[in-house]
Amino acid sequence: MVNGLCLIQDKIKAEYGMPDFIQEPKVANVEALKVPMFYVWHKLGYGSTYTLPPRGANAYWLASFKTSPPEYLSECIRLLQHGEIPYVDMDLKNSLIGFYSDISEAYNI
């Protein structure tokens, strides 16, 4: 899933003629989607959130996630459901929504 999100970021960055003020928030939204995966990866003991391939976890988004995981996860789901992430295929979208929903459920237990 992380590699799929990185590919989406690369596609956004490669769009010819897209102004930076439009491109950068789209790339940031995709970056935000990776953080819950990195956090779980770290908590399960597979590695540090900062050394994970290919780009590691953005410190700002990681702090936001740690501050309020249920709200953060809800926002990730909202971004995907409302089509705010370009280039995401249906399989990746459904996998991500399922993952965020499962993690959100775990926080509500």
Secondary structure as UniProt FT lines:
FT   HELIX           2..14
FT   TURN            16..17
FT   HELIX           20..43
FT   TURN            44..45
FT   TURN            49..51
FT   TURN            53..55
FT   HELIX           59..67
FT   HELIX           69..81
FT   TURN            82..83
FT   TURN            86..87
FT   HELIX           90..108
//
